[in-house]
Amino acid sequence: MKTRITELFGIQYPIVLSGMSFVSEPKLVAAVSNAGGLGILATGTLNQEQTIESIREIRKLTDKPFGANVTLLFPGAMENAKILLAEKVPVINFALGKGDWIVKEAHQYGGKVVATVVNPRHAKRAEEYGCDAVIATGHEAAAHGAEPTTLCLVPRLADQLKIPVIAAGGFADGRGLAAALALGAQGIAMGTRFGNTQESPVHEKTKKLAQQKDITDTLYSDRFDGMPARVMDTPGARKALKRRVGLWSAFLNSFAIAKEMKIPYHKLFLQTLSAGLKTTMQLAYLAKAFRGFRLSMVEGDCDEGVYPVGQVTGLISDCPTVAELMERIVAEARQAQSNLGNMLS
């Protein structure tokens, strides 16, 4: 297959692994890249040492192009972004922050930069920064899709931007890939679908539960991590909906974040104060969310844990290898194209 995305990244298929904390780890990243797509490492919960180790592990597992993401709102993200630049990661994906400086430095060594966006205003700004592409995340997606749905967001951005659009939110098979291309996207990004593969580190109990869920079995709220996010409807998620985070718990949770990221507490405290009350409260929610995500993904406990999935979980009923999944998706996309051609002829 040949699109602007395959040419931009030097990959075989226009299929990208979304950078998901606790999921998009080196083994899965390399598996996607080796299968012809673009694997993206999630650095959101990694400290600097772990980020370096992960990048070097990926390079041992594959000689194909790969990427890594940084969520600029997270503690330690600036330091991790500098590591990605120093390591000359081929593709850097950033979200929730101003990434113009990343674009400038990555382009100096020939790297590509992709911004994750949820609306036309942010997409246009990313293009003005000099980004090479955007990932357009629709409302159906796991975690932080906003109100615009993929069906409307993708063609809107395809019309608005000169840089290519990667569609995210609602994709799990070849029909989705064909649909995204028809809407004007140059590729798709998948998180929930890749989370249910053999190379995924998600706990087997959680994978099996995800296969049992339908497209209606998700919850969408800002109670999970401080931003509107979509997760699997589980007892743990229902409990999280009822919790509120106050200033005192924000203070206590900040210690957990500092420990998790191996950031000196005084440094985190000063960064948080300078960011303002709103960001402080979001970080407080994030500290609780990290624990919930770890419980579901690492320990397989969805009675207490929270698992971010998209509505597309209702389209997933198996756990293939990444290579098997990729070949299936490409075959299905070609069949969908053929079927559509027959109907339109």
Steps between C-alpha positions, in 0.01 A plus 500: 500500500619851423380821665666822605546346846682189374730724299552748785601232753650245262258225603309232308147555631329822617428358845634657821509372859358765732734586787312363803648504850561149641419352155725644229818348638810392301381149408170622357660803336755283320237244400291767325804645324624155395154423359514801270337770711635768732534410867491791746648470849302658784725697737227653718575283804873456432780685672805609304700184562208278399445704185860454389488127578175458308630676190812288496299181554279586202810547286616153599163352400455675166689687233177650367376857559331561837382790706449616858252737655504765770192640673631844583259550787654209694780550754838418348371534143739780405797294617374193312450706184862614520606135528302408189676780316843402631436137399381620159177305512369489139145614585395706802133533589397771748170595658350744753757775464697727273744291300654752260843458661479123451426550130796732457751268667368178346518642150866577553582127496231404248241384752128532446254649748132420536256689723195332651199731464128488573369807316572719193653785702768280656563329166561831324736609775695175466538561128624853573758352741638304204368156601527237229157346573222492758320217673132598508340340805122465481244467779485120462864459603643365822610763750505858376281541196294821518145565378550491119457149362749337266250505214486881512845588634706314239348647181495845663873484565573337164337802334668753730860378513777456249678245721365142516240385753513173693156397623459365856190383683280215379751295300555127546476338157546547127155651453606780731827553313317520167246740651771725642673521164167582336450783751832655399732356764835361392507229766353385831622473859372216719530460875224274631546248217877472548443474875332167431786324320739235620790745523301745711602514869137544611402232752323197348197542728453855376545398137231233534264744671552752218399234247172449684403868489278663238526843338271641772713372788716807558475804729602855410580751774762740637493317835753235397813710447384862507428527126205361302600139434343173388554177694350152520180474703618297800438503876829685546399768249161541667673552834734757345201696369383554858834627631595863522852633544550795733800717581612276787494185288669700223784572741527134607478372142778730390739289710385190309567672167846612610587147615361340182697736274809517727473878505621691809186607681601866533552518124159347428339731756645812337405380151146433615461838673621683191247309286203630698213352702327333203811305402568417864157338528553311175828363632322394818252302294788357296668362809185307588451402136851353471419265787170398340658448159775287649250284688301420186780470247782351704316307774178413316282652773204678340294490819725777633694602192408714199580397142491762220338352188312640204151409385678277250543244779163367382659400168774290661451130565848347483866547594720441193867577455574847370623357169179299455288804582684727258471259208131446578429873507673560169312212335169625640570854379567378149182291506303801625642709219398235247149472643456877498628521144240247391221695671609832350566372148 
